[in-house]
Amino acid sequence: MSSSSCTGAARFPPLTPSSDNLDAAQIVQYNYLANITKAVYKNSIVTEEADGSLQGPFNMLLYTPTVAQPWVNLQLAVAGLLVPSEAECAVLGVLSITKSKYGIYAHKILAEKAGLTASQVAAMLAGDCPASVTPRQEAVYGVAVKLAQTRGPLDMPLFKAAEAVLGQAGILGAIQQSAAFMYASMMLNAGDVCLPSGVEVDEKM
């Protein structure tokens, strides 16, 4: 699945300093987002193209500049509730349902960086939790998948089973991470956000 198959640039055209299409509030947030993504991701994923266009959800955030910093702060705060490998299990669980293209691209890389193997990541994106993950990772993934699927209350047996493994703080972390990335996935899918230039993802994921 290549970036040419998306319509993101038509829905929310890139806002960049070089295009001179940013207003004063957007310029402030552009600089903030360009800097914070470099600091957080350290070039492990593409968050900015050579022309200065922000990738992933970040260009869309420029269209609502008052939301940009609170959105990033939420994502960073939630990510600290679980260890990185567990947080990525929640993200992969959500992605197994939402299938957002940029999310799959980015979190295949970030999940492996957090310690999951390529085969574990592929299985989770396909909707299967491999037996090789830890009990905590399995519980987090299960909560995330169920929350992404469910239109109603999370069933009590699953809640209690996850709580028995994760404790109250752990299940809250799983819920918060799932909800935060569901927000990101909804943005990515609503904007049909393109992949960075030259990047492809497996359409079967």
C-alpha beads as a LAMMPS data file, in Angstrom:
LAMMPS data file: protein, C-alpha beads

205 atoms
204 bonds

1 atom types
1 bond types

-500.0 500.0 xlo xhi
-500.0 500.0 ylo yhi
-500.0 500.0 zlo zhi

Masses

1 110.0

Atoms # bond

1 1 1 0.000 0.000 0.000
2 1 1 1.797 3.112 -1.166
3 1 1 1.252 6.757 -0.345
4 1 1 -0.170 7.250 -3.847
5 1 1 -3.331 5.333 -2.862
6 1 1 -4.402 7.898 -0.246
7 1 1 -6.278 11.183 -0.487
8 1 1 -4.805 12.883 2.566
9 1 1 -3.124 15.725 0.695
10 1 1 -6.449 16.601 -0.937
11 1 1 -8.363 16.523 2.347
12 1 1 -5.850 18.513 4.389
13 1 1 -3.179 19.997 2.102
14 1 1 0.273 20.220 3.694
15 1 1 0.890 23.422 5.628
16 1 1 4.558 24.418 5.474
17 1 1 6.679 27.533 5.929
18 1 1 8.026 27.133 2.388
19 1 1 4.485 27.201 0.987
20 1 1 3.690 30.364 2.943
21 1 1 0.265 28.980 3.873
22 1 1 0.539 29.074 7.672
23 1 1 -1.043 31.819 9.755
24 1 1 0.631 33.183 12.887
25 1 1 -0.919 30.615 15.250
26 1 1 -0.102 27.760 12.899
27 1 1 3.533 28.841 12.566
28 1 1 3.949 28.592 16.342
29 1 1 2.463 25.095 16.374
30 1 1 4.400 24.028 13.283
31 1 1 7.676 24.853 15.039
32 1 1 6.493 23.120 18.205
33 1 1 5.422 19.952 16.372
34 1 1 8.533 19.809 14.194
35 1 1 10.741 20.065 17.277
36 1 1 8.807 17.743 19.602
37 1 1 8.546 14.955 17.031
38 1 1 12.293 15.073 16.439
39 1 1 12.919 14.991 20.190
40 1 1 10.530 12.086 20.820
41 1 1 11.169 9.886 17.790
42 1 1 14.806 10.779 17.059
43 1 1 14.421 10.027 13.338
44 1 1 13.287 6.439 13.954
45 1 1 10.176 7.209 11.882
46 1 1 9.510 9.872 9.254
47 1 1 7.570 12.750 10.780
48 1 1 8.650 15.448 8.317
49 1 1 9.324 15.314 4.579
50 1 1 12.182 17.155 2.875
51 1 1 9.755 19.895 1.815
52 1 1 8.872 20.535 5.467
53 1 1 5.438 18.894 5.388
54 1 1 4.607 17.182 8.679
55 1 1 3.606 13.530 8.473
56 1 1 1.224 11.318 10.427
57 1 1 -1.399 13.218 12.434
58 1 1 0.795 16.280 12.781
59 1 1 -0.168 18.165 9.613
60 1 1 -3.842 17.739 10.534
61 1 1 -3.148 19.213 13.965
62 1 1 -2.024 22.445 12.317
63 1 1 -5.586 22.978 11.116
64 1 1 -6.707 23.148 14.769
65 1 1 -3.717 24.911 16.342
66 1 1 -5.321 25.270 19.774
67 1 1 -5.491 21.466 19.973
68 1 1 -1.914 20.681 18.888
69 1 1 -0.012 20.995 22.168
70 1 1 -2.759 19.544 24.403
71 1 1 -3.020 16.574 22.008
72 1 1 0.718 15.914 22.154
73 1 1 0.747 16.346 25.935
74 1 1 -2.051 13.789 26.250
75 1 1 -0.212 11.268 24.085
76 1 1 3.031 11.711 26.024
77 1 1 1.318 11.503 29.422
78 1 1 -0.563 8.343 28.502
79 1 1 2.544 6.680 27.056
80 1 1 4.194 6.921 30.475
81 1 1 1.541 4.809 32.204
82 1 1 2.936 1.532 30.840
83 1 1 6.420 0.328 29.972
84 1 1 7.124 0.889 26.250
85 1 1 6.590 -2.706 25.118
86 1 1 3.215 -2.866 26.869
87 1 1 2.161 0.523 25.501
88 1 1 2.990 -0.720 22.019
89 1 1 0.873 -3.836 22.593
90 1 1 -2.094 -1.544 23.233
91 1 1 -1.336 0.451 20.089
92 1 1 -0.982 -2.714 17.996
93 1 1 -4.279 -3.974 19.382
94 1 1 -6.037 -0.809 18.260
95 1 1 -4.302 -0.913 14.872
96 1 1 -5.423 -4.505 14.316
97 1 1 -8.951 -3.073 14.151
98 1 1 -8.518 0.443 12.723
99 1 1 -5.848 -0.401 10.110
100 1 1 -4.614 3.193 9.835
101 1 1 -1.796 3.173 7.292
102 1 1 0.605 5.619 8.897
103 1 1 -0.024 4.052 12.304
104 1 1 0.950 0.616 11.012
105 1 1 4.080 2.010 9.367
106 1 1 5.196 3.924 12.457
107 1 1 4.361 1.391 15.134
108 1 1 5.895 -1.590 13.379
109 1 1 9.140 0.313 13.859
110 1 1 8.387 1.673 17.329
111 1 1 7.133 -1.662 18.680
112 1 1 10.310 -3.433 17.606
113 1 1 12.345 -0.609 19.119
114 1 1 10.426 -1.208 22.367
115 1 1 11.507 -4.860 22.396
116 1 1 8.853 -6.822 20.510
117 1 1 10.032 -9.081 17.698
118 1 1 9.049 -8.575 14.066
119 1 1 6.987 -11.771 14.137
120 1 1 5.178 -10.703 17.317
121 1 1 4.373 -7.316 15.788
122 1 1 3.109 -8.879 12.558
123 1 1 0.891 -11.311 14.452
124 1 1 -0.586 -8.595 16.649
125 1 1 -1.324 -6.356 13.679
126 1 1 -3.074 -9.313 12.068
127 1 1 -5.258 -9.772 15.157
128 1 1 -3.428 -12.693 16.768
129 1 1 -1.643 -12.466 20.100
130 1 1 1.401 -14.769 19.957
131 1 1 2.120 -17.140 22.824
132 1 1 5.644 -15.736 23.093
133 1 1 4.578 -12.413 24.642
134 1 1 4.455 -11.894 28.405
135 1 1 1.209 -12.287 30.367
136 1 1 1.083 -8.512 30.872
137 1 1 1.597 -7.817 27.183
138 1 1 -1.124 -10.319 26.320
139 1 1 -3.539 -8.724 28.795
140 1 1 -2.875 -5.205 27.496
141 1 1 -3.321 -6.335 23.895
142 1 1 -6.567 -8.122 24.724
143 1 1 -8.020 -5.059 26.425
144 1 1 -7.039 -2.828 23.497
145 1 1 -8.554 -5.109 20.860
146 1 1 -11.778 -5.506 22.799
147 1 1 -12.113 -1.771 23.433
148 1 1 -11.520 -1.005 19.754
149 1 1 -14.153 -3.572 18.744
150 1 1 -16.800 -3.047 21.394
151 1 1 -19.809 -0.747 21.114
152 1 1 -20.846 -0.909 24.728
153 1 1 -19.327 -1.785 28.117
154 1 1 -16.190 -3.894 28.325
155 1 1 -17.380 -7.279 29.563
156 1 1 -16.679 -8.058 33.210
157 1 1 -14.907 -11.429 32.702
158 1 1 -12.327 -9.834 30.397
159 1 1 -11.967 -6.841 32.720
160 1 1 -11.402 -9.021 35.786
161 1 1 -8.992 -11.336 33.966
162 1 1 -6.919 -8.372 32.774
163 1 1 -7.053 -6.712 36.191
164 1 1 -5.792 -9.915 37.811
165 1 1 -2.679 -9.737 35.632
166 1 1 -2.166 -5.983 35.415
167 1 1 -3.586 -4.634 38.661
168 1 1 -5.719 -1.506 38.738
169 1 1 -2.923 0.820 37.617
170 1 1 -2.028 -1.492 34.750
171 1 1 -5.531 -1.888 33.404
172 1 1 -6.022 1.880 33.641
173 1 1 -2.822 2.310 31.658
174 1 1 -4.086 -0.121 29.030
175 1 1 -7.415 1.712 28.810
176 1 1 -5.817 5.149 28.571
177 1 1 -3.288 4.048 25.940
178 1 1 -5.988 2.335 23.892
179 1 1 -8.221 5.404 24.059
180 1 1 -5.400 7.801 23.196
181 1 1 -4.341 5.799 20.182
182 1 1 -7.948 5.326 19.091
183 1 1 -8.023 9.134 18.934
184 1 1 -4.892 9.110 16.775
185 1 1 -6.259 6.337 14.552
186 1 1 -9.522 8.188 14.013
187 1 1 -7.588 11.252 12.899
188 1 1 -5.374 9.223 10.575
189 1 1 -8.321 7.430 9.001
190 1 1 -10.564 10.493 8.777
191 1 1 -7.757 12.364 7.043
192 1 1 -6.733 9.310 4.966
193 1 1 -3.219 10.290 5.969
194 1 1 -0.590 9.280 3.440
195 1 1 2.547 7.307 4.091
196 1 1 5.847 9.174 3.810
197 1 1 7.430 9.196 0.364
198 1 1 8.968 5.856 -0.575
199 1 1 7.327 3.939 2.278
200 1 1 5.026 0.970 1.770
201 1 1 3.091 -1.216 4.202
202 1 1 1.638 -4.670 3.726
203 1 1 -2.001 -4.329 2.661
204 1 1 -2.785 -7.610 4.452
205 1 1 -1.898 -6.163 7.864

Bonds

1 1 1 2
2 1 2 3
3 1 3 4
4 1 4 5
5 1 5 6
6 1 6 7
7 1 7 8
8 1 8 9
9 1 9 10
10 1 10 11
11 1 11 12
12 1 12 13
13 1 13 14
14 1 14 15
15 1 15 16
16 1 16 17
17 1 17 18
18 1 18 19
19 1 19 20
20 1 20 21
21 1 21 22
22 1 22 23
23 1 23 24
24 1 24 25
25 1 25 26
26 1 26 27
27 1 27 28
28 1 28 29
29 1 29 30
30 1 30 31
31 1 31 32
32 1 32 33
33 1 33 34
34 1 34 35
35 1 35 36
36 1 36 37
37 1 37 38
38 1 38 39
39 1 39 40
40 1 40 41
41 1 41 42
42 1 42 43
43 1 43 44
44 1 44 45
45 1 45 46
46 1 46 47
47 1 47 48
48 1 48 49
49 1 49 50
50 1 50 51
51 1 51 52
52 1 52 53
53 1 53 54
54 1 54 55
55 1 55 56
56 1 56 57
57 1 57 58
58 1 58 59
59 1 59 60
60 1 60 61
61 1 61 62
62 1 62 63
63 1 63 64
64 1 64 65
65 1 65 66
66 1 66 67
67 1 67 68
68 1 68 69
69 1 69 70
70 1 70 71
71 1 71 72
72 1 72 73
73 1 73 74
74 1 74 75
75 1 75 76
76 1 76 77
77 1 77 78
78 1 78 79
79 1 79 80
80 1 80 81
81 1 81 82
82 1 82 83
83 1 83 84
84 1 84 85
85 1 85 86
86 1 86 87
87 1 87 88
88 1 88 89
89 1 89 90
90 1 90 91
91 1 91 92
92 1 92 93
93 1 93 94
94 1 94 95
95 1 95 96
96 1 96 97
97 1 97 98
98 1 98 99
99 1 99 100
100 1 100 101
101 1 101 102
102 1 102 103
103 1 103 104
104 1 104 105
105 1 105 106
106 1 106 107
107 1 107 108
108 1 108 109
109 1 109 110
110 1 110 111
111 1 111 112
112 1 112 113
113 1 113 114
114 1 114 115
115 1 115 116
116 1 116 117
117 1 117 118
118 1 118 119
119 1 119 120
120 1 120 121
121 1 121 122
122 1 122 123
123 1 123 124
124 1 124 125
125 1 125 126
126 1 126 127
127 1 127 128
128 1 128 129
129 1 129 130
130 1 130 131
131 1 131 132
132 1 132 133
133 1 133 134
134 1 134 135
135 1 135 136
136 1 136 137
137 1 137 138
138 1 138 139
139 1 139 140
140 1 140 141
141 1 141 142
142 1 142 143
143 1 143 144
144 1 144 145
145 1 145 146
146 1 146 147
147 1 147 148
148 1 148 149
149 1 149 150
150 1 150 151
151 1 151 152
152 1 152 153
153 1 153 154
154 1 154 155
155 1 155 156
156 1 156 157
157 1 157 158
158 1 158 159
159 1 159 160
160 1 160 161
161 1 161 162
162 1 162 163
163 1 163 164
164 1 164 165
165 1 165 166
166 1 166 167
167 1 167 168
168 1 168 169
169 1 169 170
170 1 170 171
171 1 171 172
172 1 172 173
173 1 173 174
174 1 174 175
175 1 175 176
176 1 176 177
177 1 177 178
178 1 178 179
179 1 179 180
180 1 180 181
181 1 181 182
182 1 182 183
183 1 183 184
184 1 184 185
185 1 185 186
186 1 186 187
187 1 187 188
188 1 188 189
189 1 189 190
190 1 190 191
191 1 191 192
192 1 192 193
193 1 193 194
194 1 194 195
195 1 195 196
196 1 196 197
197 1 197 198
198 1 198 199
199 1 199 200
200 1 200 201
201 1 201 202
202 1 202 203
203 1 203 204
204 1 204 205
